[in-house]
Amino acid sequence: MTNGTVSPLAQSMGHIILLNGFPGVGKHAIARAMQDSLPKSTTRLIDNHILIDPAEAIRPGRGPSHKALRKAICSVAFSAIKEDLNANPDLVFIMSACVGNNSDDIAVLHEYLDITRGTSVSFHMLNLRCGVEEHRKRFEGVERYQAGKKKLGDGKVLDALVRENELVDLGEVNVGEGILFQGKEFDTTDLPIEKSAAEILGMVGWKG
């Protein structure tokens, strides 16, 4: 893993904070709480469903045509994010994903990483983890489905997903040159949403 020196949010030139975790771990809720703690004018939340749902609606499934469409949508979105970060060094983008430890998912991760390649923007990635019982409780919580997104709702599918897959190993990710990268593991099991958000912001250098 190639690490760059990460400055506090108040001093560095733009930030991407990528929350990575399995469905139901609390990525979106934590991201919203983080967004609420940062200046509204310079903070943007890009939930992974914003990018996934259009591709799923147009080309359902996970076949080659779906993946190609998702990649095209992400390419346009990520180019716009990079332009905005270059134009406004105070911006903070909070994003979410479910990147596993396999070649296809790591290729997707590099699409995210390339947003900051060759820039002074810091890229913070956190693998969010949660104990089995708490994970299922969050997964089945009513509030998880109130936003109207196409979220996974089958507990058996979740169990198989977690059992058969691992989150990307942040210690093995080769981010390449030209990226200020910081990767950390974060256990949310015993933490309320607001506490998780505050601790993550502290980990990436936010002093507010």
C-alpha positions in Angstrom: 0.0 0.0 0.0 1.4 3.4 -0.9 0.7 6.0 1.7 0.9 9.7 1.4 1.2 12.3 4.2 -2.3 13.3 5.2 -2.8 16.8 6.5 -5.8 18.0 8.6 -8.9 18.7 6.7 -8.7 22.4 7.5 -5.2 22.6 6.0 -5.2 20.2 3.0 -6.4 20.7 -0.5 -9.6 18.8 -0.8 -10.6 15.4 0.6 -12.4 12.3 -0.4 -13.5 10.1 2.4 -14.6 6.6 1.2 -16.6 4.5 3.7 -16.3 0.8 2.6 -18.4 -1.9 4.1 -21.0 -4.6 3.5 -24.7 -3.7 3.1 -26.4 -2.8 6.4 -23.2 -1.9 8.3 -24.3 1.7 8.5 -22.3 3.5 5.8 -25.1 5.9 4.7 -26.2 6.8 8.2 -22.6 7.4 9.3 -22.0 9.4 6.1 -25.0 11.6 6.8 -23.9 12.3 10.3 -20.4 13.2 9.0 -22.0 15.5 6.5 -24.0 17.2 9.2 -20.8 17.9 11.2 -19.0 19.6 8.3 -19.6 23.0 6.6 -22.7 22.5 4.4 -21.3 24.7 1.6 -18.2 22.6 1.1 -19.4 19.1 1.9 -21.0 16.7 -0.6 -22.3 13.2 0.0 -22.2 10.6 -2.8 -23.9 7.5 -1.6 -23.0 4.4 -3.8 -26.7 3.9 -4.7 -26.6 7.3 -6.5 -24.2 5.6 -9.0 -25.6 2.0 -8.8 -29.4 2.6 -9.1 -29.4 4.2 -12.5 -27.5 1.4 -14.0 -29.7 -1.2 -12.2 -32.9 0.6 -13.5 -31.7 0.7 -17.1 -29.9 -2.7 -17.3 -30.9 -4.9 -14.3 -28.5 -7.6 -13.1 -24.8 -7.7 -12.8 -23.9 -8.7 -16.4 -21.3 -7.2 -18.7 -23.8 -4.6 -20.1 -24.8 -3.5 -16.6 -21.1 -3.2 -15.5 -20.2 -1.2 -18.7 -23.1 1.2 -18.0 -22.2 1.6 -14.4 -18.6 2.3 -15.3 -19.7 4.9 -17.9 -21.9 6.6 -15.3 -19.1 6.6 -12.7 -16.6 8.0 -15.3 -18.8 11.1 -15.9 -19.5 11.6 -12.2 -15.9 11.1 -11.1 -14.6 13.5 -13.8 -17.0 16.1 -12.5 -15.9 15.5 -8.9 -12.2 15.9 -9.9 -13.0 19.2 -11.8 -14.8 20.5 -8.7 -12.0 19.5 -6.4 -9.5 21.2 -8.6 -11.6 24.4 -8.7 -12.5 24.4 -5.0 -9.8 23.1 -2.7 -12.1 23.3 0.3 -14.5 20.6 -0.9 -14.9 17.4 1.1 -16.6 14.5 -0.7 -18.0 11.7 1.5 -18.6 8.5 -0.5 -19.6 4.9 0.2 -18.9 1.6 -1.5 -18.7 -2.2 -1.0 -15.3 -3.1 -2.3 -14.4 -6.7 -1.8 -11.0 -8.4 -1.9 -11.2 -9.5 -5.5 -9.9 -8.2 -8.9 -13.2 -6.8 -10.2 -13.9 -4.8 -7.0 -10.3 -3.6 -6.8 -10.6 -2.4 -10.4 -13.6 -0.4 -9.3 -11.6 1.0 -6.3 -9.0 2.3 -8.7 -11.8 4.3 -10.5 -12.3 6.1 -7.2 -8.6 6.5 -6.5 -8.0 8.0 -9.9 -10.2 11.0 -8.9 -7.3 12.2 -6.8 -4.3 10.9 -8.8 -1.8 13.7 -9.6 -3.7 16.2 -7.3 -3.2 17.6 -3.8 -6.5 16.0 -2.8 -6.2 13.4 0.1 -8.0 10.1 -0.2 -9.1 8.5 3.1 -10.6 5.0 2.9 -12.1 3.2 5.9 -13.3 -0.4 6.1 -16.3 -0.2 8.4 -16.9 -3.4 10.4 -19.6 -4.6 12.7 -20.3 -7.6 14.9 -22.6 -10.3 13.5 -25.6 -9.6 15.8 -25.4 -5.8 15.5 -25.0 -6.1 11.8 -28.2 -8.1 11.4 -30.0 -5.6 13.7 -28.9 -2.7 11.5 -29.7 -4.6 8.3 -33.2 -5.3 9.4 -33.9 -1.8 10.8 -36.9 0.0 9.3 -34.9 3.3 8.8 -32.5 1.5 6.4 -35.3 1.3 3.8 -37.0 4.6 4.3 -34.8 6.5 1.8 -36.4 4.6 -1.1 -33.1 3.3 -2.5 -32.8 -0.2 -4.0 -31.1 -1.7 -0.9 -30.4 -5.4 -0.4 -33.3 -6.7 1.8 -32.7 -10.5 2.0 -30.9 -11.5 5.3 -29.9 -14.9 3.8 -28.2 -13.1 0.9 -26.4 -10.8 3.4 -25.2 -13.9 5.4 -23.9 -15.5 2.3 -22.3 -12.3 1.1 -20.4 -11.8 4.4 -19.5 -15.5 4.7 -18.1 -15.9 1.2 -16.4 -12.5 0.8 -13.9 -10.3 2.5 -13.6 -6.5 2.4 -10.6 -5.3 0.4 -7.3 -5.7 2.3 -6.2 -2.1 2.7 -2.7 -3.2 3.5 -2.4 -4.8 0.1 -3.9 -2.2 -2.1 -1.3 -0.8 -4.6 -2.6 2.7 -5.1 0.3 3.6 -7.4 2.0 7.0 -7.6 0.5 10.4 -7.2 -2.1 9.7 -4.6 -2.2 10.9 -0.9 -3.8 7.7 0.5 -4.7 6.7 4.0 -6.4 3.4 4.7 -7.8 2.3 8.1 -10.1 -0.3 9.7 -12.9 0.9 11.9 -15.2 -1.2 14.1 -18.6 0.4 14.6 -20.2 -2.4 16.7 -20.6 -0.6 20.0 -20.8 2.9 18.7 -23.9 5.0 18.0 -24.0 6.6 14.5 -23.0 10.1 15.7 -20.0 8.7 17.7 -18.8 6.7 14.7 -19.0 9.8 12.5 -17.1 11.9 15.1 -14.4 9.3 15.5 -13.9 8.9 11.7 -13.7 12.7 11.2 -11.1 12.8 14.0 -9.1 10.0 12.3 -8.9 11.9 9.0 -7.9 15.1 10.7 -11.0 17.1 11.2 -10.5 19.5 14.1 -14.0 21.2 14.1 
